[in-house]
């Protein structure tokens, strides 16, 4: 039915970082620029930053967009790596399911490329994937992250697939799949128990083994 299966990373394969940690990282970036940010500006660059929200923050404080985003992204990556090495960030219990797929697998994350590469190496997951993408630590990277289908399209091209199922845990994942012309499987992990979607995924699942039922 599908030539390949593509996965998001955080919240699908690896447990997501706590929001307060990402907020701590974002605040430290403002501190590097000697700024005590307004709460809405802090929130705008803590998680799921958008091009418009980021531009508003930079204009409000006169930041150079490239310098500020590099500082923010570096802080966010470092704090995530620290949590992984301390054993506070782990994979989900059903991660072994990756070994049983017959289709080629790819990974597309909105996390930093360096963070994704570290996770795949640390948890020994890279061997499962023919291709994987995070976003570069640049302003252009914000524009190209999901729901933009840019990296989904690149992953499909790398694998040489025309059809794929994209497994994600957020509305942006579902929209990105739709934008790329792909079917989506929304995985409702424990952190998404109360999460409401305003878009309809092709499938909804609770764990990775359920994907095999879809593929059959």
C-alpha angles and dihedrals in degrees: 000000000000128000092211145359120231124196138200110222115213111064092010108057102001124036110256123252116258113263092232090059092053088047089053090052093049092049091051089055090055089048090056086061093045093247131135099206129216111251094249091052091049090051091049092064100030100079136356093007114196126208091245094047093047092048090052091053093049092048092048093056101026093245123167098243096219095048095045095047092048089052093047094047093047091053092048092049094047094051092050092050089050091054092049094049090048090054094243093115114056141162122264119267093248095057091113087074087082089075092062102057117112093193120079113263133219135182129217118182135173089215120099117288091234091052092048092050091049092050094048091050097042094048093038093238102128092088090069096059132073090196138003136186136193121170125271116249092252138104088250087057090062090055093049100046121102134324079042103086093216098113094037088056091049092050091051090050092050092052094040092234128147097190130036143161114234116209116202143149103221142062090248088059092053092047092046090053091050091048089053093047093248134132116247136216113200109207112208102209118180092270088059098052094116096028114127124205123209089196129059118242119210090241138006120211139170101211144015097257089065089068089072090061089055092048092050 
